[in-house]
């Protein structure tokens, strides 16, 4: 599956990570999507506090974002950088057959 098959999951991951950055950080926010062996979503914000996975109760209004990112990604993490932190999430890109004909047959 190429990046097109990841659209819904990628939109949700981006939405959660950027929303967290807006909610918890002041200052500039950056977003990068990098396609290499995996699709990596990278969000920069000016807050140095690392996010943490929470266990939300059914009555909680918040606390499910990183749980969703965990479910939709191969892995995620964060690290401090000059001026703040970056948080990243990776999604698998399935390889396509190398000998595919124009009509889609292998």
C-alpha positions in Angstrom: 0.0 0.0 0.0 1.4 3.4 -0.9 0.7 6.7 0.9 -2.7 7.0 -0.7 -4.0 4.0 1.3 -2.9 5.7 4.6 -4.8 8.9 4.1 -7.4 8.4 6.9 -4.9 7.2 9.4 -2.4 9.9 8.5 -5.0 12.6 8.8 -6.0 11.4 12.2 -2.3 11.2 13.4 -1.6 14.6 12.1 -4.7 16.0 13.7 -3.9 14.6 17.1 -0.2 15.6 17.1 -0.9 19.1 15.8 -3.9 19.6 18.2 -1.7 18.6 21.1 1.0 21.1 20.0 -1.5 23.9 19.8 -3.1 23.0 23.1 0.1 22.5 25.2 2.7 24.7 23.5 3.2 28.3 22.9 5.2 29.6 19.9 5.9 28.1 16.5 4.6 24.7 15.4 6.0 22.8 12.5 4.8 19.7 10.6 6.7 17.5 8.2 5.6 14.3 6.4 8.6 12.2 5.3 8.2 9.2 3.0 11.1 6.7 3.0 10.9 3.1 4.1 7.9 4.3 6.3 5.8 7.4 6.3 6.9 9.6 9.2 4.8 12.4 10.6 7.0 14.9 12.6 5.6 17.7 14.6 7.7 20.4 16.3 6.6 22.6 19.1 8.2 25.0 21.6 7.3 23.0 24.7 10.1 20.8 26.1 7.7 18.5 28.1 7.4 15.1 26.5 3.9 13.8 25.9 2.7 10.8 27.8 0.3 8.1 26.9 -2.8 8.3 29.2 -5.5 5.8 30.0 -8.8 7.8 29.6 -11.9 6.8 31.5 -15.2 6.6 29.5 -16.3 9.9 31.1 -13.0 11.8 30.3 -13.2 14.4 27.5 -9.5 14.2 26.8 -6.6 11.7 26.9 -7.3 9.5 23.9 -5.1 11.2 21.3 -1.8 9.3 21.9 -3.7 6.1 22.4 -5.1 6.6 18.8 -1.7 7.4 17.5 -0.4 4.2 19.1 -3.1 2.2 17.5 -2.6 3.7 14.0 1.2 3.8 13.8 4.1 1.4 13.9 5.6 3.5 16.7 5.9 7.0 18.0 8.2 9.0 20.2 9.5 12.4 21.1 12.8 14.1 21.9 13.9 17.5 22.9 15.6 19.7 20.4 16.9 23.3 20.6 13.8 25.5 21.1 11.4 22.7 22.0 10.6 19.1 21.1 9.7 17.0 18.1 7.2 14.2 18.3 7.0 11.6 15.5 4.9 8.7 14.4 5.7 6.1 11.8 3.3 4.2 9.5 4.3 1.1 7.5 4.4 1.4 3.7 3.8 -2.0 2.1 5.9 -2.6 -0.9 4.4 -3.0 -4.3 5.4 -5.8 -6.6 8.4 -4.9 -8.6 7.2 -6.6 -11.8 3.7 -5.1 -12.3 2.3 -4.7 -15.7 0.5 -1.6 -16.8 -2.9 -3.4 -16.4 -2.0 -4.2 -12.8 -1.3 -7.9 -13.3 1.9 -9.4 -11.9 
